[in-house]
């Protein structure tokens, strides 16, 4: 596969998502995908299909990194190393203030 073909891949393509998901996530993706496809036969269900593809595309990206499941287990066990958002994201307080002001 060339670098150009990788760049041209649609991250919302169900085949790309399925290929990039860990095996343990694939059955759940396929269930949700088929349900969303069936619902999309009615135009009102089309947005659900788009949402399923976006969420699973992001899931494929998130789970592709080494240690994802170990970190998830650490969070569940309360042993994960965490950092407050204000320390991790530059300008956090200003961003939160701007978002709150925008909502009003």
Helices and strands as residue ranges (DSSP letters): H 3-8, H 14-20, H 23-39, G 43-45, H 46-63, H 68-77, H 85-88, H 92-103
